[in-house]
Amino acid sequence: MQGKSILAFLVLGLLCFQSKGQGVEREGKTSANASQVYLEVGGAGIIYSINYDGRFGKYENGLGMRIGIGGAAYSGDGYIAIPVQLNYLFGNKGQYFEVGAGATYASITDLFTDNSSSSNSLLGTITLGFRKQPFGKQGLTWRVAFTPFIGEGGFWPSGGASIGYRF
């Protein structure tokens, strides 16, 4: 009998604790769209890329994604890269630590020789960086990050920087 009373007391206590927690609002909620477009040099787009980044939900921080397209030509070779990542922003009020992981598809083609050849690769990507963006409004954004690649040949350290616009 005493065991049932203790169990009932614990359940009642947990229900009270849970109902109190439901009224707490997560920091960083905004009525503005937290999406942005940015030009990245280095990073997951390899040499340069243009990217779209957005949060899932109406928060400045938290879970989001990025997708982009990049390309370049050099000494008769050209490439197209498509970086895709899930990312998470820690922080608030426009200053965030970014952690992300995903993949970059790269297609490399010999453009100017008679025996043109091509190769395709899928590389794993990681992002660890800092992002600065306007809090709750449109404006200029920038970010810098350590962005290594992981593939069949191993681990390649890399970095990137970007500038963009939040809308």
MDTraj code that builds the backbone (N, CA, C; nanometers):
import mdtraj as md
import numpy as np

residues = "MET GLN GLY LYS SER ILE LEU ALA PHE LEU VAL LEU GLY LEU LEU CYS PHE GLN SER LYS GLY GLN GLY VAL GLU ARG GLU GLY LYS THR SER ALA ASN ALA SER GLN VAL TYR LEU GLU VAL GLY GLY ALA GLY ILE ILE TYR SER ILE ASN TYR ASP GLY ARG PHE GLY LYS TYR GLU ASN GLY LEU GLY MET ARG ILE GLY ILE GLY GLY ALA ALA TYR SER GLY ASP GLY TYR ILE ALA ILE PRO VAL GLN LEU ASN TYR LEU PHE GLY ASN LYS GLY GLN TYR PHE GLU VAL GLY ALA GLY ALA THR TYR ALA SER ILE THR ASP LEU PHE THR ASP ASN SER SER SER SER ASN SER LEU LEU GLY THR ILE THR LEU GLY PHE ARG LYS GLN PRO PHE GLY LYS GLN GLY LEU THR TRP ARG VAL ALA PHE THR PRO PHE ILE GLY GLU GLY GLY PHE TRP PRO SER GLY GLY ALA SER ILE GLY TYR ARG PHE".split()
xyz = np.array([
    [0.0821, -0.1187, 0.0000],
    [0.0000, 0.0000, 0.0000],
    [0.0867, 0.1252, 0.0000],
    [0.1917, 0.1235, 0.0832],
    [0.2789, 0.2394, 0.0919],
    [0.3534, 0.2595, -0.0411],
    [0.3867, 0.1513, -0.1107],
    [0.4538, 0.1598, -0.2408],
    [0.3660, 0.2285, -0.3444],
    [0.2336, 0.2008, -0.3410],
    [0.1412, 0.2654, -0.4348],
    [0.1313, 0.4145, -0.4065],
    [0.1338, 0.4534, -0.2808],
    [0.1271, 0.5956, -0.2435],
    [0.2513, 0.6692, -0.2924],
    [0.3674, 0.6067, -0.2759],
    [0.4921, 0.6694, -0.3214],
    [0.4910, 0.6834, -0.4735],
    [0.4461, 0.5786, -0.5447],
    [0.4380, 0.5827, -0.6899],
    [0.3421, 0.6920, -0.7363],
    [0.2252, 0.7020, -0.6724],
    [0.1279, 0.8062, -0.7080],
    [0.1860, 0.9449, -0.6839],
    [0.2580, 0.9625, -0.5739],
    [0.3199, 1.0914, -0.5424],
    [0.4253, 1.1279, -0.6478],
    [0.5082, 1.0302, -0.6888],
    [0.6103, 1.0553, -0.7903],
    [0.5484, 1.0909, -0.9253],
    [0.4444, 1.0185, -0.9657],
    [0.3767, 1.0479, -1.0925],
    [0.3155, 1.1871, -1.0889],
    [0.2490, 1.2221, -0.9793],
    [0.1900, 1.3553, -0.9647],
    [0.2985, 1.4630, -0.9699],
    [0.4102, 1.4389, -0.9043],
    [0.5213, 1.5346, -0.9067],
    [0.5781, 1.5532, -1.0465],
    [0.5927, 1.4428, -1.1217],
    [0.6424, 1.4523, -1.2588],
    [0.5454, 1.5273, -1.3488],
    [0.4154, 1.5063, -1.3308],
    [0.3164, 1.5782, -1.4103],
    [0.3225, 1.7276, -1.3838],
    [0.3396, 1.7664, -1.2589],
    [0.3514, 1.9088, -1.2251],
    [0.4775, 1.9681, -1.2863],
    [0.5875, 1.8935, -1.2799],
    [0.7138, 1.9410, -1.3361],
    [0.7022, 1.9574, -1.4874],
    [0.6392, 1.8613, -1.5544],
    [0.6255, 1.8659, -1.6988],
    [0.5356, 1.9808, -1.7419],
    [0.4273, 2.0061, -1.6721],
    [0.3379, 2.1142, -1.7123],
    [0.4053, 2.2495, -1.6949],
    [0.4941, 2.2621, -1.5977],
    [0.5683, 2.3865, -1.5804],
    [0.6645, 2.4059, -1.6974],
    [0.7280, 2.3004, -1.7444],
    [0.8234, 2.3077, -1.8542],
    [0.7582, 2.3417, -1.9871],
    [0.6297, 2.3152, -2.0051],
    [0.5639, 2.3434, -2.1314],
    [0.5505, 2.4923, -2.1578],
    [0.5541, 2.5756, -2.0560],
    [0.5389, 2.7189, -2.0746],
    [0.6681, 2.7900, -2.1094],
    [0.7799, 2.7193, -2.1143],
    [0.9092, 2.7805, -2.1432],
    [0.9283, 2.7870, -2.2944],
    [0.9530, 2.9055, -2.3464],
    [0.9743, 2.9254, -2.4898],
    [1.1227, 2.9155, -2.5219],
    [1.1558, 2.8430, -2.6263],
    [1.2947, 2.8313, -2.6697],
    [1.3441, 2.9668, -2.7196],
    [1.4659, 3.0022, -2.6831],
    [1.5240, 3.1303, -2.7235],
    [1.5540, 3.1314, -2.8727],
    [1.5381, 3.2469, -2.9356],
    [1.5729, 3.2616, -3.0762],
    [1.4560, 3.2560, -3.1710],
    [1.3317, 3.2505, -3.1210],
    [1.2160, 3.2465, -3.2096],
    [1.1999, 3.3824, -3.2758],
    [1.1632, 3.3805, -3.4030],
    [1.1468, 3.5043, -3.4780],
    [1.0314, 3.4908, -3.5756],
    [0.9712, 3.6021, -3.6094],
    [0.8660, 3.6000, -3.7106],
    [0.9267, 3.6118, -3.8502],
    [1.0540, 3.6496, -3.8572],
    [1.1222, 3.6644, -3.9864],
    [1.1694, 3.5283, -4.0371],
    [1.1870, 3.5185, -4.1661],
    [1.2411, 3.3983, -4.2268],
    [1.3922, 3.3973, -4.2035],
    [1.4459, 3.2893, -4.1541],
    [1.5897, 3.2816, -4.1248],
    [1.6679, 3.2223, -4.2420],
    [1.6214, 3.2435, -4.3648],
    [1.6887, 3.1915, -4.4838],
    [1.7906, 3.2912, -4.5365],
    [1.8928, 3.2378, -4.6038],
    [1.9932, 3.3254, -4.6632],
    [2.0541, 3.2613, -4.7867],
    [2.1107, 3.3456, -4.8714],
    [2.1860, 3.3032, -4.9884],
    [2.3260, 3.3597, -4.9708],
    [2.4289, 3.2775, -4.9982],
    [2.5651, 3.3271, -4.9797],
    [2.6613, 3.2685, -5.0818],
    [2.7673, 3.3440, -5.1093],
    [2.8769, 3.3017, -5.1943],
    [2.9883, 3.2520, -5.1031],
    [3.0314, 3.1289, -5.1269],
    [3.1342, 3.0683, -5.0419],
    [3.2609, 3.0435, -5.1232],
    [3.3741, 3.0810, -5.0676],
    [3.5049, 3.0522, -5.1262],
    [3.5659, 2.9410, -5.0421],
    [3.6059, 2.8325, -5.1086],
    [3.6498, 2.7141, -5.0349],
    [3.5264, 2.6419, -4.9825],
    [3.5409, 2.5753, -4.8725],
    [3.4265, 2.5094, -4.8104],
    [3.3780, 2.3881, -4.8866],
    [3.2541, 2.3494, -4.8607],
    [3.1973, 2.2272, -4.9177],
    [3.1804, 2.2336, -5.0693],
    [3.1814, 2.3532, -5.1282],
    [3.1724, 2.3686, -5.2737],
    [3.3069, 2.3578, -5.3436],
    [3.4106, 2.3240, -5.2723],
    [3.5483, 2.2999, -5.3150],
    [3.6230, 2.4311, -5.3432],
    [3.6014, 2.4981, -5.4562],
    [3.6715, 2.6244, -5.4826],
    [3.5792, 2.7422, -5.4536],
    [3.4634, 2.7451, -5.5168],
    [3.3630, 2.8452, -5.4824],
    [3.2255, 2.7903, -5.5153],
    [3.1241, 2.8443, -5.4493],
    [2.9869, 2.7992, -5.4717],
    [2.8893, 2.9066, -5.4263],
    [2.7677, 2.8979, -5.4771],
    [2.6586, 2.9814, -5.4295],
    [2.5611, 2.8864, -5.3606],
    [2.5114, 2.9266, -5.2426],
    [2.4350, 2.8359, -5.1576],
    [2.3095, 2.9006, -5.1019],
    [2.2116, 2.8159, -5.0725],
    [2.0922, 2.8551, -4.9974],
    [2.1010, 2.7851, -4.8625],
    [2.0708, 2.8571, -4.7547],
    [2.0716, 2.8005, -4.6199],
    [1.9431, 2.8418, -4.5496],
    [1.8801, 2.7498, -4.4803],
    [1.7582, 2.7825, -4.4068],
    [1.7416, 2.6968, -4.2833],
    [1.6678, 2.7478, -4.1862],
    [1.6353, 2.6758, -4.0628],
    [1.5048, 2.6006, -4.0824],
    [1.4889, 2.4911, -4.0111],
    [1.3620, 2.4195, -4.0054],
    [1.2823, 2.4816, -3.8915],
    [1.1825, 2.5596, -3.9216],
    [1.1041, 2.6280, -3.8194],
    [1.1386, 2.7749, -3.8133],
    [1.0703, 2.8473, -3.7294],
    [1.0865, 2.9928, -3.7165],
    [1.1834, 3.0281, -3.6044],
    [1.3031, 2.9735, -3.6114],
    [1.4054, 3.0024, -3.5114],
    [1.5321, 3.0494, -3.5801],
    [1.6051, 3.1345, -3.5122],
    [1.7330, 3.1838, -3.5615],
    [1.8399, 3.0752, -3.5534],
    [1.8265, 2.9875, -3.4561],
    [1.9256, 2.8831, -3.4331],
    [1.8583, 2.7474, -3.4497],
    [1.9315, 2.6414, -3.4232],
    [1.8743, 2.5078, -3.4324],
    [1.9064, 2.4399, -3.5645],
    [1.8271, 2.3380, -3.5951],
    [1.8505, 2.2522, -3.7107],
    [1.8123, 2.3213, -3.8413],
    [1.8983, 2.3026, -3.9420],
    [1.8729, 2.3596, -4.0740],
    [1.9460, 2.2811, -4.1807],
    [1.9486, 2.3375, -4.3008],
    [2.0155, 2.2718, -4.4122],
    [2.0730, 2.3753, -4.5070],
    [2.1664, 2.3271, -4.5897],
    [2.2204, 2.4109, -4.6965],
    [2.2348, 2.3257, -4.8210],
    [2.2149, 2.3888, -4.9366],
    [2.2362, 2.3242, -5.0652],
    [2.2949, 2.4288, -5.1582],
    [2.3865, 2.3871, -5.2442],
    [2.4504, 2.4837, -5.3318],
    [2.4965, 2.4230, -5.4623],
    [2.5581, 2.5076, -5.5426],
    [2.6192, 2.4628, -5.6673],
    [2.7451, 2.5459, -5.6899],
    [2.8498, 2.4785, -5.7328],
    [2.9757, 2.5468, -5.7584],
    [3.0410, 2.4900, -5.8819],
    [3.1421, 2.5576, -5.9301],
    [3.2130, 2.5093, -6.0471],
    [3.3295, 2.5989, -6.0798],
    [3.4207, 2.5464, -6.1579],
    [3.5363, 2.6238, -6.2012],
    [3.6039, 2.5489, -6.3156],
    [3.6899, 2.6198, -6.3882],
    [3.7710, 2.5592, -6.4930],
    [3.9144, 2.6060, -6.4744],
    [4.0081, 2.5135, -6.4941],
    [4.1497, 2.5476, -6.4793],
    [4.2330, 2.4529, -6.5649],
    [4.3184, 2.5059, -6.6500],
    [4.4116, 2.4273, -6.7327],
    [4.3426, 2.3140, -6.8077],
    [4.2285, 2.3414, -6.8650],
    [4.1597, 2.2412, -6.9444],
    [4.0696, 2.1473, -6.8674],
    [4.0693, 2.1555, -6.7364],
    [3.9802, 2.0727, -6.6554],
    [3.8728, 2.1615, -6.5934],
    [3.7548, 2.1083, -6.5812],
    [3.6465, 2.1815, -6.5167],
    [3.5730, 2.0912, -6.4206],
    [3.5026, 2.1507, -6.3281],
    [3.4261, 2.0695, -6.2348],
    [3.2954, 2.1399, -6.1991],
    [3.2015, 2.0598, -6.1578],
    [3.0761, 2.1079, -6.0993],
    [3.0618, 2.0364, -5.9659],
    [3.0277, 2.1113, -5.8621],
    [3.0096, 2.0536, -5.7284],
    [2.8716, 2.0905, -5.6760],
    [2.8085, 1.9965, -5.6085],
    [2.6782, 2.0196, -5.5460],
    [2.6888, 1.9796, -5.3988],
    [2.7107, 2.0774, -5.3095],
    [2.7170, 2.0471, -5.1660],
    [2.5774, 2.0458, -5.1029],
    [2.5524, 1.9464, -5.0184],
    [2.4270, 1.9349, -4.9428],
    [2.4649, 1.8992, -4.7996],
    [2.4112, 1.9730, -4.7021],
    [2.4438, 1.9461, -4.5617],
    [2.3241, 1.9720, -4.4714],
    [2.3190, 1.8978, -4.3624],
    [2.2364, 1.9332, -4.2475],
    [2.3282, 2.0077, -4.1526],
    [2.2771, 2.1135, -4.0892],
    [2.3611, 2.1870, -3.9951],
    [2.2802, 2.2285, -3.8730],
    [2.3511, 2.2642, -3.7700],
    [2.2883, 2.3064, -3.6445],
    [2.3619, 2.4303, -3.5964],
    [2.2862, 2.5341, -3.5620],
    [2.3448, 2.6578, -3.5109],
    [2.3242, 2.6656, -3.3608],
    [2.4342, 2.6803, -3.2870],
    [2.4317, 2.7023, -3.1426],
    [2.4601, 2.8499, -3.1183],
    [2.3868, 2.9121, -3.0287],
    [2.4111, 3.0524, -2.9971],
    [2.2836, 3.1329, -3.0086],
    [2.2984, 3.2647, -3.0005],
    [2.1813, 3.3515, -3.0112],
    [2.2223, 3.4926, -3.0505],
    [2.1230, 3.5730, -3.0764],
    [2.1381, 3.7162, -3.1077],
    [2.2367, 3.7432, -3.2211],
    [2.2328, 3.6584, -3.3235],
    [2.3112, 3.6836, -3.4436],
    [2.4517, 3.6275, -3.4462],
    [2.4973, 3.5637, -3.3384],
    [2.6314, 3.5046, -3.3340],
    [2.6179, 3.3554, -3.3040],
    [2.6627, 3.2719, -3.3989],
    [2.6354, 3.1295, -3.3896],
    [2.7590, 3.0452, -3.4184],
    [2.7695, 2.9345, -3.3470],
    [2.8665, 2.8303, -3.3774],
    [2.7929, 2.7301, -3.4647],
    [2.8466, 2.7004, -3.5824],
    [2.7806, 2.6121, -3.6783],
    [2.8497, 2.4765, -3.6829],
    [2.7707, 2.3703, -3.6738],
    [2.8183, 2.2329, -3.6875],
    [2.7349, 2.1682, -3.7971],
    [2.8002, 2.1091, -3.8963],
    [2.7257, 2.0486, -4.0058],
    [2.7943, 1.9259, -4.0612],
    [2.7159, 1.8435, -4.1296],
    [2.7688, 1.7248, -4.1964],
    [2.6828, 1.6958, -4.3181],
    [2.7471, 1.6470, -4.4226],
    [2.6729, 1.6161, -4.5443],
    [2.7634, 1.5557, -4.6489],
    [2.7323, 1.5863, -4.7749],
    [2.8081, 1.5310, -4.8865],
    [2.8167, 1.6332, -4.9990],
    [2.9232, 1.6232, -5.0760],
    [2.9398, 1.7037, -5.1967],
    [2.9599, 1.6094, -5.3142],
    [2.8727, 1.6226, -5.4138],
    [2.8889, 1.5496, -5.5392],
    [2.9757, 1.6360, -5.6298],
    [3.0820, 1.5790, -5.6857],
    [3.1705, 1.6533, -5.7755],
    [3.1875, 1.5763, -5.9058],
    [3.1697, 1.6463, -6.0168],
    [3.1914, 1.5895, -6.1491],
    [3.3050, 1.6671, -6.2145],
    [3.4132, 1.5977, -6.2472],
    [3.5322, 1.6607, -6.3041],
    [3.5462, 1.6144, -6.4489],
    [3.5663, 1.7104, -6.5407],
    [3.5733, 1.6798, -6.6830],
    [3.6951, 1.7455, -6.7456],
    [3.7635, 1.6710, -6.8332],
    [3.8713, 1.7265, -6.9149],
    [3.8032, 1.7944, -7.0337],
    [3.8042, 1.9262, -7.0369],
    [3.7238, 2.0020, -7.1320],
    [3.7869, 2.0205, -7.2697],
    [3.9184, 2.0266, -7.2790],
    [3.9796, 2.0761, -7.4016],
    [4.0723, 1.9786, -7.4738],
    [4.0643, 1.8515, -7.4454],
    [4.1480, 1.7566, -7.5188],
    [4.0599, 1.6642, -7.6005],
    [4.1214, 1.5987, -7.7011],
    [4.0460, 1.5089, -7.7888],
    [3.9912, 1.3881, -7.7135],
    [4.0672, 1.3374, -7.6194],
    [4.0225, 1.2210, -7.5430],
    [3.9638, 1.2663, -7.4092],
    [3.8616, 1.3478, -7.4176],
    [3.8034, 1.4040, -7.2948],
    [3.7568, 1.2917, -7.2024],
    [3.7905, 1.3078, -7.0779],
    [3.7531, 1.2091, -6.9768],
    [3.6811, 1.2799, -6.8632],
    [3.6110, 1.2016, -6.7860],
    [3.5424, 1.2609, -6.6708],
    [3.5415, 1.1618, -6.5556],
    [3.5266, 1.2159, -6.4369],
    [3.5145, 1.1316, -6.3181],
    [3.4154, 1.1969, -6.2227],
    [3.3506, 1.1139, -6.1459],
    [3.2523, 1.1609, -6.0486],
    [3.2926, 1.1131, -5.9102],
    [3.2696, 1.1983, -5.8115],
    [3.3033, 1.1637, -5.6736],
    [3.1929, 1.2090, -5.5802],
    [3.1772, 1.1366, -5.4728],
    [3.0886, 1.1766, -5.3641],
    [3.1754, 1.1829, -5.2388],
    [3.1907, 1.3034, -5.1850],
    [3.2773, 1.3252, -5.0695],
    [3.1944, 1.3609, -4.9475],
    [3.2276, 1.3034, -4.8340],
    [3.1652, 1.3445, -4.7090],
    [3.2202, 1.4803, -4.6677],
    [3.1373, 1.5641, -4.6066],
    [3.1813, 1.6971, -4.5633],
    [3.1409, 1.7223, -4.4185],
    [3.2229, 1.8013, -4.3518],
    [3.1964, 1.8437, -4.2138],
    [3.2164, 1.9946, -4.2093],
    [3.1363, 2.0639, -4.1305],
    [3.1541, 2.2079, -4.1099],
    [3.1601, 2.2367, -3.9608],
    [3.2633, 2.3084, -3.9190],
    [3.2767, 2.3602, -3.7828],
    [3.3161, 2.5062, -3.7982],
    [3.2251, 2.5985, -3.7659],
    [3.2571, 2.7379, -3.7924],
    [3.1785, 2.8382, -3.7118],
    [3.2021, 2.9644, -3.7437],
    [3.1341, 3.0772, -3.6801],
    [3.0533, 3.1502, -3.7856],
    [2.9310, 3.1882, -3.7489],
    [2.8421, 3.2607, -3.8391],
    [2.7907, 3.3861, -3.7706],
    [2.7897, 3.4972, -3.8430],
    [2.7345, 3.6241, -3.7947],
    [2.6247, 3.6655, -3.8914],
    [2.5044, 3.6886, -3.8388],
    [2.3924, 3.7312, -3.9222],
    [2.3019, 3.8232, -3.8420],
    [2.2261, 3.9103, -3.9085],
    [2.1358, 3.9999, -3.8368],
    [2.0304, 3.9195, -3.7609],
    [1.9980, 3.9636, -3.6415],
    [1.9004, 3.8927, -3.5585],
    [1.7599, 3.9425, -3.5905],
    [1.6764, 3.8545, -3.6462],
    [1.5360, 3.8855, -3.6701],
    [1.5082, 3.9839, -3.7813],
    [1.6059, 4.0082, -3.8692],
    [1.5817, 4.1022, -3.9786],
    [1.6709, 4.0681, -4.0972],
    [1.6445, 4.1337, -4.2103],
    [1.7241, 4.1144, -4.3303],
    [1.8594, 4.1824, -4.3150],
    [1.9559, 4.1357, -4.3928],
    [2.0850, 4.2021, -4.3909],
    [2.2002, 4.1123, -4.4299],
    [2.3196, 4.1690, -4.4222],
    [2.4434, 4.1039, -4.4609],
    [2.4824, 3.9950, -4.3604],
    [2.5291, 3.8819, -4.4118],
    [2.5765, 3.7715, -4.3280],
    [2.7187, 3.7351, -4.3696],
    [2.7933, 3.6764, -4.2768],
    [2.9232, 3.6212, -4.3111],
    [2.9518, 3.5021, -4.2212],
    [3.0421, 3.4167, -4.2683],
    [3.0803, 3.2994, -4.1910],
    [3.2202, 3.2531, -4.2309],
    [3.2885, 3.1903, -4.1381],
    [3.4182, 3.1262, -4.1616],
    [3.4112, 2.9879, -4.0973],
    [3.4765, 2.8896, -4.1610],
    [3.4624, 2.7538, -4.1087],
    [3.5790, 2.6646, -4.1490],
    [3.6015, 2.5639, -4.0673],
    [3.6879, 2.4506, -4.0985],
    [3.5971, 2.3502, -4.1677],
    [3.6300, 2.3108, -4.2924],
    [3.5393, 2.2287, -4.3723],
    [3.6129, 2.1114, -4.4382],
    [3.6557, 2.0129, -4.3626],
    [3.7295, 1.9007, -4.4215],
    [3.6409, 1.8108, -4.5078],
    [3.7067, 1.7390, -4.5984],
    [3.6412, 1.6398, -4.6843],
    [3.6854, 1.5006, -4.6410],
    [3.5951, 1.4039, -4.6558],
    [3.6244, 1.2647, -4.6228],
    [3.5838, 1.1809, -4.7431],
    [3.6781, 1.1008, -4.7943],
    [3.6486, 1.0184, -4.9112],
    [3.7298, 0.8917, -4.9109],
    [3.7292, 0.8230, -5.0258],
    [3.8025, 0.6969, -5.0381],
    [3.9513, 0.7150, -5.0107],
    [4.0055, 0.8292, -5.0499],
    [4.1481, 0.8547, -5.0330],
    [4.1866, 0.9054, -4.8961],
    [4.0912, 0.9257, -4.8067],
    [4.1246, 0.9708, -4.6727],
    [4.0536, 1.0980, -4.6304],
    [4.1241, 1.1760, -4.5503],
    [4.0722, 1.2976, -4.4876],
    [4.1530, 1.4165, -4.5398],
    [4.0846, 1.5183, -4.5965],
    [4.1524, 1.6364, -4.6490],
    [4.1052, 1.7594, -4.5736],
    [4.1933, 1.8209, -4.4943],
    [4.1559, 1.9441, -4.4245],
    [4.1291, 2.0561, -4.5256],
    [4.0336, 2.1394, -4.4959],
    [3.9978, 2.2504, -4.5831],
    [3.9314, 2.3583, -4.4994],
    [3.9167, 2.4733, -4.5566],
    [3.8483, 2.5829, -4.4890],
    [3.7666, 2.6613, -4.5884],
    [3.6797, 2.7466, -4.5370],
    [3.5977, 2.8272, -4.6251],
    [3.5521, 2.9548, -4.5579],
    [3.5151, 3.0516, -4.6400],
    [3.4598, 3.1778, -4.5919],
    [3.3476, 3.2172, -4.6865],
    [3.2462, 3.2824, -4.6325],
    [3.1351, 3.3219, -4.7179],
    [3.0790, 3.4563, -4.6756],
    [3.0125, 3.5185, -4.7717],
    [2.9395, 3.6417, -4.7474],
    [2.8064, 3.6278, -4.8203],
    [2.7003, 3.6763, -4.7567],
    [2.5697, 3.6592, -4.8169],
    [2.4677, 3.7578, -4.7655],
    [2.3415, 3.7265, -4.7939],
    [2.2317, 3.8133, -4.7551],
    [2.1194, 3.7297, -4.6958],
    [2.0739, 3.7700, -4.5808],
    [1.9608, 3.7045, -4.5155],
    [1.8340, 3.7763, -4.5576],
    [1.7328, 3.6998, -4.5963],
    [1.6065, 3.7606, -4.6381],
    [1.4904, 3.7078, -4.5582],
])
top = md.Topology()
chain = top.add_chain()
for i, resn in enumerate(residues, 1):
    res = top.add_residue(resn, chain, resSeq=i)
    for name in ("N", "CA", "C"):
        top.add_atom(name, md.element.get_by_symbol(name[0]), res)
traj = md.Trajectory(xyz[None], top)
